[in-house]
Amino acid sequence: MTDEKQPVDWAGIERDYTSTTRSIREIAGWFQISDTAIRKRAKAEGWVRTKGSQGSHLPPPANLPVIEGPKEPPKLDEVIGRGRNLIDRLMDELDAETLHRGEMEVIIQESETDPARLQALRQAVSLPVRAKTLQTLALALKTMSETAAPEGKKAQRKSAAEASTAPGGKFAPRPGPPHLSVVSNK
């Protein structure tokens, strides 16, 4: 299958170039052509951009798909919650695998005739593999817990220092000039 080039709509490009405030790169993106090609063509044909024109921002040509902006990223709490649910399910699977290890070995022994595959399946349910899986899950859970944990000591000290110098804080500058107090020792 060959990629055929689509014909370039130079009339539309010239119209946008001369009558809108869109950037050349934006126009190039709409028409799927490089901004360098538009600049060369504009220079060769003497296109003049109108300064300060309030031309309408035309919709993209009909043959181009409309690309929506990025969706709002998921919140940290949501991601951590989904991660913890996933870890819970994986821990349940590991628990079931450990609980039924003997049965799995019997099934593997009876159903598998290829010696290389038999060895690979035995290794997959072995204690070191299960221990490594548990270690990986524990590390993932620890990382998620640290991500959701309150700020560390450095951040706490910094916020306390900022609060003390804020208006009304312990070390905040006092308004007005200093004044003397008269104390009577009678």
C-alpha positions in Angstrom: 0.0 0.0 0.0 1.4 3.4 -1.0 0.9 6.6 0.9 -0.4 9.1 -1.7 0.1 12.7 -0.9 -3.1 14.8 -0.6 -3.2 17.9 -2.8 -2.4 21.1 -0.8 -5.2 23.7 -0.5 -3.0 26.7 -1.2 -6.0 29.0 -1.7 -7.2 28.1 1.8 -3.8 28.5 3.3 -3.4 31.9 1.6 -6.8 33.0 2.9 -5.9 32.0 6.5 -2.4 33.5 6.2 -3.7 36.9 5.0 -7.0 37.3 6.9 -6.6 35.6 10.3 -4.4 36.1 13.4 -3.5 32.5 13.5 0.2 31.6 13.7 1.8 30.1 10.7 2.5 26.9 12.6 -1.2 26.7 13.6 -2.2 27.1 9.9 0.4 24.5 9.0 -1.1 22.1 11.5 -4.6 22.5 10.1 -3.6 21.9 6.6 -1.0 19.2 7.4 1.9 20.9 5.8 5.1 22.3 7.2 5.3 25.9 8.3 8.5 26.2 6.3 6.6 25.4 3.1 4.0 28.1 3.9 6.7 30.7 4.6 8.5 29.9 1.3 5.2 30.1 -0.7 4.2 33.3 1.1 7.5 34.9 0.3 7.5 33.7 -3.3 3.9 34.9 -4.0 4.1 38.1 -1.8 1.4 37.3 0.6 0.9 40.0 3.2 -0.4 39.3 6.7 -2.8 41.9 8.0 -1.7 43.1 11.4 -4.3 43.2 14.2 -7.0 41.7 12.0 -9.6 40.0 14.0 -10.3 37.3 11.4 -12.4 34.4 12.6 -10.7 31.3 13.6 -12.0 28.9 11.0 -12.8 25.3 12.0 -10.4 22.7 10.7 -11.0 21.4 7.1 -13.6 18.7 7.0 -11.1 16.0 6.0 -9.1 16.4 9.1 -10.1 14.7 12.4 -10.8 17.1 15.2 -8.3 16.6 18.0 -9.7 17.2 21.5 -7.6 18.7 24.2 -6.1 16.6 26.9 -8.5 15.2 29.4 -8.1 16.0 33.1 -5.5 13.7 34.5 -6.7 11.3 37.2 -6.3 12.5 40.8 -3.5 11.0 42.9 -6.0 9.5 45.3 -7.8 7.7 42.5 -4.6 6.3 41.1 -3.5 5.1 44.5 -6.9 3.6 45.2 -6.8 1.7 41.9 -3.3 0.6 42.6 -4.2 -0.7 46.0 -7.1 -2.6 44.6 -4.9 -4.2 42.0 -2.3 -5.2 44.6 -5.1 -6.7 46.7 -6.2 -8.9 43.8 -2.7 -9.9 43.0 -2.1 -10.8 46.6 -5.3 -12.9 46.5 -4.0 -14.7 43.4 -0.6 -15.3 45.1 -2.4 -16.6 48.2 -4.5 -19.0 46.1 -1.4 -20.2 44.2 0.4 -20.8 47.5 -2.6 -22.5 49.1 -3.0 -24.9 46.1 0.6 -25.4 45.2 0.5 -29.2 45.6 -2.5 -29.5 43.4 -0.9 -27.4 40.7 2.2 -29.5 40.7 0.2 -32.7 40.3 -1.8 -31.1 37.4 1.4 -29.9 35.8 3.0 -33.3 36.2 0.1 -35.2 34.7 -0.7 -32.9 31.8 2.7 -31.9 30.5 4.9 -34.2 28.5 7.5 -31.7 27.2 10.4 -31.8 29.7 11.5 -28.1 29.0 7.9 -26.9 29.5 7.5 -29.1 32.6 10.6 -27.5 34.1 9.4 -24.0 33.3 6.0 -24.6 34.8 7.5 -26.0 38.0 9.8 -23.0 38.3 6.8 -20.6 37.8 5.1 -22.0 40.9 8.3 -22.4 42.9 8.9 -20.7 46.3 11.6 -18.2 45.0 9.3 -16.9 42.3 6.4 -16.5 44.7 8.7 -14.8 47.2 9.9 -12.4 44.5 6.3 -11.6 43.5 5.4 -10.9 47.2 8.5 -8.6 47.5 7.5 -6.7 44.3 3.9 -6.2 45.5 5.1 -5.1 49.0 7.5 -2.5 47.4 4.7 -1.2 45.1 2.4 -0.8 48.1 5.1 0.9 50.1 5.7 3.3 47.2 2.0 4.2 46.9 1.8 4.7 50.7 4.8 7.1 50.6 3.2 9.0 47.8 0.0 9.5 49.7 1.9 10.2 53.0 1.9 13.7 54.5 4.9 15.9 53.7 8.3 15.1 55.1 10.2 16.9 57.8 11.9 19.3 55.4 8.6 20.4 53.9 7.1 20.7 57.4 9.9 22.9 58.6 9.7 25.1 55.5 5.9 25.6 55.9 6.4 26.4 59.6 9.1 29.0 58.7 6.9 30.6 56.1 4.0 30.7 58.6 6.1 32.4 61.2 7.2 35.2 58.8 3.7 35.7 57.4 1.7 38.7 58.5 0.8 38.2 62.1 3.4 35.5 62.6 5.9 35.3 65.4 8.7 37.0 63.4 6.7 39.2 61.1 7.7 42.8 60.8 5.5 45.0 63.0 3.8 48.0 61.3 4.8 51.5 62.2 7.9 52.9 64.0 9.0 51.5 67.3 7.7 53.3 70.4 9.0 53.6 73.9 7.1 52.4 76.9 7.3 54.2 80.1 7.6 52.0 83.2 7.1 53.4 86.6 9.1 51.9 89.5 7.0 53.3 92.3 
